[in-house]
Amino acid sequence: MAQLVKDKIIAGISEIRDESDKDGIRVVIELASGEVPEVILNNLYRQTQLQVTFGVNMVALLDGRPQLLSLKEIIAAFLKHRREVVTRRTIFELRKAKARTHTLEGLAVALNNIDEVIQMIKESPEPSIAKERLIAKAWRAGQVSDMLARAGAENSRPDGLEDKYGLHGNEYFLSPVQAQAILDMRLHRLTGLEQEKIVAEYKELIAIIEDLLDILTNPDRLIQVIREELEAIRDEFADKRRTEIIEKHLNLTLEDLIVQEELVVTWSHEGYVKSQPLSVYEAQRRGGRGKSATKTKDEDFVERLFVANSHDTLLSFTNKGKVFWIKVYDLPQAGRNAKGKPVINLLQLESDEKVEAVLPIKEYTDDQFVFFATKKGTVKKTPLSAFSNQRANGIIAVNLRDGDELLDVAMTDGNSDVMLFSDT
């Protein structure tokens, strides 16, 4: 920003201070007297990185191929991906829970037949033979039958387990995994308290298995899980959005970003111009002494004072027959005690050129005309729409003969009578 001000690309800034600290970034920009803050700010947005608009081409790998996706399509693809991830995770957790439940069933069977199990292990010459004997024998199921009846034998049965293992009637046949878990069981697990813990863990795992099966069989429940997980991520990591997502880029102009308001324009005989909010002028009671509208130099006086909208265009006609355009919001805003800025700093006037007439224009219509009158008595009218194409260096509005000058300009509808008065 400082370089742009130094190079005079951005005008109207008197000082830039960096007041950033540990609490955040803070840049203070002080404006020259009479400058409009909105105009300077919008110029900074346009010339610097303070505000950036950029397009996004959302190219993503979908089904192994790069594709250009819309916002709706990329959200749908993300949800499809989340369904797959949650489904695979649920299947993994279900297999893990079933494997642990299967082990607990074997431990429960062993505890229910503890004396026989201990005797069989003691009589076996080595662990592998003990394992084979545990697998070959049909054991009393005991409380395992009730546990499986409540849970559902198939729900807790591991995938791929051979049919010969598990509960058959009132007898239970241990699998190799269960037999190995019994051999690895420590003696302290034989206490009554540990048996209760095994049953409690089994019941807890059955509840988890039922929940996981519900996720896999119910599409609405699957979506609910995805939603809850995304909400948890939002609550933990979300912060206020710093960017705005719009459907398409808006080619906003400087005028689009300036608030419309009624302003009082003051134009002096010597060419000093300024604007003030209409709210500065208040109705006074009877006997009021009035207020100063502007400060002028010696022998200068207010030649024009009118109300215009900040978005209106001022057609400024000079004595040489040229017309210049200037927006009302480009006029310097100043207080009642300020004289304003010389118009020569706002318009590209020649040294001997002077503004003779100013017309505030809202829109360029074909049913309105601009009436011209020159010093030597030449008059003409031109459609207002002819002045809609603006140029920074102005255009010739009326051709003048040698020694002639433009005196005044007025608006007309083309059907009114015009009265001209001489000074003699």
Buried (B, 14 or more C-beta within 10 A) or exposed (E): BEEBBEEEEBEBBEEEEEEEEEEEEEEEBEBEEBBBEBBBBBBBBBEBEEEEEEEEEEEEEBEEEEEEBEEEBBEEBBBEEBBEEBBEEBBEBBBBBBBBBBBBBBBBBBBBBEEBBEEBBEEBEEEEEBBEBBBEBEBEBBBBBEBBEEBEEEBBBBEEBEEEBBBEEEBBBBBEBBBBBBBEBEEEBBEEEBBEEBBEBBBEBBEBBBBBBEBBEEEEEBBEBBEEEEEEEEEEEEEEEEEEEEEEEEEEEBEEBBEEBEBBBBBBBBBBBBBBEEEEEEEEEEEEEEEEBBBBEEEBEEBBEBBBBBBBBBBBBBBBBBBBBBBBBBBBBBEBEBBBBBBBEBBEBEEEBBBBBBBBBEEBEEEBBBBBBBBEEBEEBBBBBBBEEBEEEBBEBBEBEEEBBBBEBBBBEEEEEEEEEEEE
